[in-house]
Amino acid sequence: MNQPTDSASVAVAIRLGGTVQIGSSVLEVLDLMEVFEAIERTGSIKGFAETLGLSYRAAWARLQAYEAALGQPLVRKTRGQGSELTEFGSALAEVFTSAVAGLDANLGRETRAIEHRLRRLLTGRSGALTLAASHDPLLIEVLREIPAEQGEIRLSVMGSSVAVKLLLDGGVDAAGFHCGALTPEQADVPFSGVTASAGLVLHRLFEREQGLLLAPGNPLGIRTLADLTAEGVRYVNRQRGSGTRNWFDRMLAEADLAPDAIQGYAVEEFTHQAVAAMIACGAADAGLGVRAAADQLGLDFLSVGWETYYLATSRSLAAPMFDELITAVRARAARMSGYRLPGTGQS
């Protein structure tokens, strides 16, 4: 028996199905949704018929059968304006549409998991895995050291909230993120959506120390967040949607400090190293970032606290490469300045 050798040739497609039973009548969910979509898009029974490849008579008969089973009219004709869904029809369409929106994301994640497992069964290789993650120097360092023969993890660096949204929508295999001093349950959406009930597994990768990165010797004498509002102090921010930016904004609100009182608040960089580089070259005086970035460029560091960095994956993914990544990252965190293992409470 011939086996496929091209790992890219394995593709899985899963569609939402199901039925609705009312009395003795059984209606297919996909058929109902096709009716709703066609009527709303075309505004006519004729358009509905053409969409489904039916004659006008057959389309009308199907619609009448649905209405008889539901005991409510789904469509009404308006003189000179075609047809439209009734209030009942619109409400029923919304019920299915909102439900499918959530289920589609789960199907997307499960489809990716099945593809990886099937590819491994057929070819002996799982193919590349995709990781959307908030920037972290330790994580990137470990990913660069993974031998090619162990498999490929394709990293896309982005803000924590964007990474989590991609995972929830089924667009990637895993997401790396942080919520500042908050847990995902305490944080707003999308982080609060990373739960076991959503079919996800949450790994606490490591804890890391965040603080204000300052010029060597801290020549401006910055000691508190309020000092950032002093005349002549130039701040460099992280981009909107990043976990570091969200944490900084929360701290400003808690200290009753207005963002527009900070010169450079609108200046954004996308990595901790970029923030550190701006300060090291004299283009800025302060920025929030991880201790590791300050250490790399010999900057002063004023700690604001520790946070947990998470890795979330689909529960059914079963990817050894991610297990190996977690092990390697934790081993590095245990011996690297500015990092510690989750729950240890000591660096």
C-alpha positions as CSV (number, residue, x, y, z in Angstrom):
1,M,0.0,0.0,0.0
2,N,1.4,3.4,-1.0
3,Q,1.6,6.1,1.7
4,P,1.7,9.8,0.9
5,T,5.2,11.2,1.3
6,D,4.3,14.9,1.0
7,S,3.2,16.1,4.5
8,A,1.4,19.1,2.9
9,S,-0.9,16.7,1.0
10,V,-2.9,15.9,4.1
11,A,-5.9,18.2,4.6
12,V,-9.0,17.7,6.7
13,A,-12.3,19.5,6.3
14,I,-15.0,19.3,8.9
15,R,-18.5,20.9,8.6
16,L,-21.1,21.7,11.1
17,G,-24.1,19.5,10.9
18,G,-27.0,18.3,13.0
19,T,-30.8,18.3,13.1
20,V,-33.7,20.0,14.7
21,Q,-36.6,17.8,15.7
22,I,-40.0,19.3,16.3
23,G,-42.7,16.7,16.9
24,S,-42.3,14.1,14.2
25,S,-40.5,16.5,11.8
26,V,-36.7,16.5,11.6
27,L,-35.0,19.4,9.9
28,E,-31.3,19.6,8.8
29,V,-29.5,22.5,10.4
30,L,-27.4,23.2,7.3
31,D,-30.5,23.2,5.1
32,L,-32.2,25.8,7.4
33,M,-29.1,28.0,7.4
34,E,-28.9,27.9,3.6
35,V,-32.5,29.1,3.4
36,F,-31.9,32.0,5.9
37,E,-28.7,33.1,4.1
38,A,-30.2,32.9,0.6
39,I,-33.4,34.8,1.5
40,E,-31.4,37.5,3.4
41,R,-28.9,37.9,0.6
42,T,-31.2,37.8,-2.5
43,G,-34.5,39.1,-1.0
44,S,-36.5,36.7,-3.1
45,I,-37.8,33.1,-3.4
46,K,-36.3,33.0,-6.9
47,G,-32.9,33.9,-5.5
48,F,-33.3,31.2,-2.9
49,A,-34.2,28.7,-5.6
50,E,-31.2,29.6,-7.8
51,T,-28.8,29.4,-4.8
52,L,-29.9,25.9,-4.0
53,G,-30.2,24.8,-7.6
54,L,-33.9,24.2,-7.3
55,S,-36.9,25.1,-9.4
56,Y,-39.1,27.9,-8.0
57,R,-41.8,25.3,-7.2
58,A,-39.4,23.0,-5.4
59,A,-37.9,25.9,-3.4
60,W,-41.4,27.1,-2.4
61,A,-42.5,23.6,-1.4
62,R,-39.4,23.2,0.8
63,L,-40.0,26.5,2.4
64,Q,-43.6,25.6,3.1
65,A,-42.5,22.3,4.6
66,Y,-40.2,24.1,7.0
67,E,-42.9,26.5,8.0
68,A,-45.3,23.7,8.6
69,A,-42.8,21.9,10.8
70,L,-42.0,25.0,12.8
71,G,-45.6,26.2,13.0
72,Q,-44.5,29.7,12.2
73,P,-44.0,31.7,8.9
74,L,-40.4,32.1,8.0
75,V,-40.8,34.4,5.0
76,R,-43.2,37.1,3.9
77,K,-43.7,38.6,0.5
78,T,-43.8,42.4,0.1
79,R,-45.4,43.9,-3.0
80,G,-42.8,45.2,-5.3
81,Q,-40.0,44.4,-2.9
82,G,-39.5,40.6,-3.1
83,S,-39.4,38.5,0.1
84,E,-37.9,38.9,3.5
85,L,-37.6,36.9,6.7
86,T,-40.3,37.4,9.2
87,E,-39.5,38.4,12.8
88,F,-39.6,34.8,13.8
89,G,-37.4,33.8,10.8
90,S,-34.8,36.5,11.6
91,A,-34.8,35.5,15.3
92,L,-34.3,31.8,14.4
93,A,-31.5,32.8,11.9
94,E,-29.7,34.7,14.7
95,V,-30.0,31.7,17.0
96,F,-28.1,29.5,14.5
97,T,-25.7,32.2,13.3
98,S,-24.5,33.1,16.8
99,A,-24.1,29.4,17.8
100,V,-22.2,28.6,14.6
101,A,-19.8,31.5,15.2
102,G,-18.6,29.9,18.4
103,L,-18.6,26.4,17.0
104,D,-16.7,27.3,13.9
105,A,-13.7,28.4,16.0
106,N,-13.7,25.1,17.9
107,L,-14.0,23.2,14.6
108,G,-11.0,25.1,13.2
109,R,-8.8,24.2,16.1
110,E,-9.9,20.5,16.1
111,T,-9.4,20.3,12.3
112,R,-5.8,21.5,12.7
113,A,-5.3,18.9,15.5
114,I,-6.7,16.1,13.4
115,E,-4.5,17.1,10.4
116,H,-1.3,17.0,12.5
117,R,-2.2,13.6,14.0
118,L,-3.3,12.1,10.7
119,R,-0.2,13.4,8.9
120,R,2.0,11.8,11.6
121,L,0.2,8.5,11.2
122,L,0.5,8.5,7.4
123,T,3.9,10.0,6.9
124,G,5.7,9.8,10.2
125,R,6.0,13.5,10.3
126,S,3.6,16.0,11.9
127,G,4.6,19.0,9.7
128,A,5.1,22.5,10.9
129,L,3.3,23.8,13.9
130,T,2.2,27.5,14.1
131,L,2.8,29.5,17.3
132,A,1.5,33.1,17.7
133,A,3.2,34.6,20.7
134,S,3.9,37.8,22.5
135,H,7.6,38.7,22.3
136,D,9.9,37.2,24.9
137,P,13.7,37.0,24.6
138,L,13.9,33.6,26.4
139,L,11.3,32.0,24.2
140,I,12.8,33.2,21.0
141,E,16.3,32.1,22.1
142,V,15.0,28.5,22.8
143,L,13.1,28.3,19.5
144,R,16.2,29.2,17.6
145,E,18.1,26.4,19.2
146,I,15.6,23.6,18.4
147,P,17.2,21.2,15.9
148,A,15.6,21.1,12.5
149,E,15.2,17.3,12.6
150,Q,12.9,17.6,15.7
151,G,10.4,19.5,13.6
152,E,9.5,23.1,12.9
153,I,7.6,25.6,15.0
154,R,6.7,28.6,13.0
155,L,6.7,31.6,15.3
156,S,4.7,34.8,14.5
157,V,5.4,37.6,17.1
158,M,2.4,39.8,17.9
159,G,0.5,41.3,20.8
160,S,-0.9,38.9,23.4
161,S,-4.5,39.7,22.7
162,V,-4.0,39.2,18.9
163,A,-2.3,35.9,19.5
164,V,-5.0,34.6,21.8
165,K,-7.7,35.7,19.3
166,L,-6.0,33.8,16.6
167,L,-5.9,30.6,18.7
168,L,-9.6,31.0,19.7
169,D,-10.5,31.5,16.0
170,G,-8.6,28.3,15.0
171,G,-6.0,30.2,13.1
172,V,-2.9,28.8,14.9
173,D,-1.9,25.7,16.8
174,A,-0.8,27.6,20.0
175,A,-0.6,31.0,21.5
176,G,2.0,32.5,23.9
177,F,0.7,35.4,26.0
178,H,0.8,37.2,29.3
179,C,-1.7,39.3,31.2
180,G,0.6,41.4,33.5
181,A,-0.2,40.8,37.1
182,L,-3.6,39.3,36.3
183,T,-4.5,35.6,35.5
184,P,-6.5,34.9,32.3
185,E,-9.6,34.4,34.4
186,Q,-9.2,37.9,35.9
187,A,-8.4,39.6,32.6
188,D,-10.8,40.8,30.0
189,V,-11.6,39.0,26.7
190,P,-10.0,37.4,24.8
191,F,-7.9,36.0,27.7
192,S,-10.9,34.9,29.7
193,G,-11.9,32.6,26.8
194,V,-8.8,30.4,27.2
195,T,-10.5,27.7,29.3
196,A,-10.8,23.9,29.4
197,S,-14.4,24.2,28.3
198,A,-13.2,25.8,25.1
199,G,-11.1,22.7,24.5
200,L,-7.8,24.4,25.4
201,V,-4.9,23.5,27.7
202,L,-3.2,26.3,29.6
203,H,0.5,25.8,30.4
204,R,2.3,28.2,32.8
205,L,5.6,28.4,31.0
206,F,7.5,30.7,33.4
207,E,7.4,33.9,35.4
208,R,9.3,36.9,34.3
209,E,10.2,40.3,35.9
210,Q,8.9,43.4,34.2
211,G,9.9,47.0,35.0
212,L,11.0,50.3,33.7
213,L,14.1,50.1,31.5
214,L,16.2,53.2,32.1
215,A,19.4,54.7,30.8
216,P,22.6,53.5,32.5
217,G,23.0,55.1,35.9
218,N,19.4,56.4,35.7
219,P,20.5,60.0,35.1
220,L,17.0,61.4,35.4
221,G,16.5,59.8,38.8
222,I,13.3,58.0,37.8
223,R,11.8,56.2,40.8
224,T,8.1,56.0,40.2
225,L,5.5,56.1,37.4
226,A,4.8,59.7,38.3
227,D,8.4,60.6,37.4
228,L,7.6,59.7,33.8
229,T,5.4,62.9,33.6
230,A,8.3,65.2,34.5
231,E,9.4,67.7,31.9
232,G,12.1,66.3,29.5
233,V,11.4,62.6,30.2
234,R,10.9,60.7,27.0
235,Y,9.0,57.4,27.2
236,V,8.8,54.7,24.6
237,N,5.7,52.4,24.7
238,R,4.8,49.0,23.5
239,Q,2.2,48.6,20.8
240,R,-1.5,48.4,21.5
241,G,-2.7,44.9,22.2
242,S,0.5,43.8,23.8
243,G,0.4,42.4,27.3
244,T,3.1,44.9,28.4
245,R,1.1,47.8,27.1
246,N,-2.1,46.6,28.8
247,W,-0.2,46.3,32.1
248,F,1.3,49.8,31.8
249,D,-2.1,51.3,31.0
250,R,-3.6,49.5,34.1
251,M,-0.8,50.9,36.3
252,L,-1.4,54.4,35.0
253,A,-5.1,54.2,35.8
254,E,-4.4,52.9,39.3
255,A,-1.9,55.8,39.8
256,D,-4.4,58.2,38.4
257,L,-2.0,59.3,35.7
258,A,-3.2,60.5,32.3
259,P,-1.4,58.9,29.3
260,D,-1.2,62.3,27.5
261,A,0.9,63.6,30.5
262,I,3.7,61.3,29.4
263,Q,5.9,62.5,26.6
264,G,6.3,59.6,24.1
265,Y,3.3,57.6,25.2
266,A,2.3,57.4,21.5
267,V,5.7,56.2,20.4
268,E,5.4,52.4,19.9
269,E,7.9,49.5,19.5
270,F,7.0,45.9,19.0
271,T,9.6,44.0,21.1
272,H,11.3,44.3,24.4
273,Q,14.7,44.6,22.7
274,A,13.4,47.4,20.5
275,V,12.4,49.4,23.6
276,A,15.7,48.7,25.2
277,A,17.6,49.7,22.0
278,M,15.7,53.1,21.9
279,I,16.9,53.8,25.4
280,A,20.4,52.5,24.9
281,C,20.9,54.8,21.9
282,G,19.6,57.8,23.7
283,A,16.3,58.2,21.7
284,A,14.2,57.6,24.8
285,D,14.7,57.7,28.6
286,A,12.3,55.0,29.8
287,G,10.1,52.1,28.7
288,L,8.4,49.1,30.3
289,G,10.0,45.8,29.5
290,V,11.5,42.6,30.8
291,R,14.7,42.6,32.9
292,A,16.4,40.3,30.3
293,A,16.3,43.1,27.8
294,A,17.8,45.6,30.2
295,D,20.6,43.2,31.1
296,Q,21.4,42.6,27.4
297,L,22.1,46.3,26.8
298,G,23.4,47.3,30.2
299,L,20.4,49.4,31.2
300,D,19.2,50.2,34.6
301,F,16.0,48.4,35.7
302,L,13.3,49.5,38.1
303,S,11.1,46.5,38.8
304,V,7.3,46.8,38.9
305,G,6.6,43.1,39.5
306,W,6.5,39.5,38.2
307,E,4.0,38.0,35.7
308,T,3.2,34.6,34.3
309,Y,3.9,33.8,30.6
310,Y,1.4,31.2,29.3
311,L,1.3,28.8,26.4
312,A,-2.2,27.7,25.3
313,T,-2.8,24.8,23.0
314,S,-5.7,22.7,21.8
315,R,-6.4,19.8,24.2
316,S,-6.5,17.3,21.3
317,L,-3.4,18.5,19.5
318,A,-0.9,15.9,21.0
319,A,2.2,17.6,19.6
320,P,5.5,16.3,21.1
321,M,7.3,19.4,19.7
322,F,5.3,21.7,22.1
323,D,6.0,19.3,25.0
324,E,9.8,19.6,24.2
325,L,9.5,23.3,23.9
326,I,7.9,23.6,27.3
327,T,10.6,21.5,28.9
328,A,13.4,23.4,27.2
329,V,11.9,26.8,28.1
330,R,11.4,26.0,31.7
331,A,14.9,24.6,32.1
332,R,16.3,27.9,30.7
333,A,14.0,30.0,32.9
334,A,15.3,28.3,36.0
335,R,18.8,29.6,35.5
336,M,18.3,32.9,33.6
337,S,18.2,36.3,35.3
338,G,14.8,37.9,35.4
339,Y,13.0,34.6,35.1
340,R,11.8,31.9,37.4
341,L,9.7,28.7,37.4
342,P,6.0,29.2,38.0
343,G,5.0,29.2,41.6
344,T,8.6,29.2,43.0
345,G,8.4,32.8,44.2
346,Q,12.2,33.1,43.9
347,S,14.5,34.0,41.0
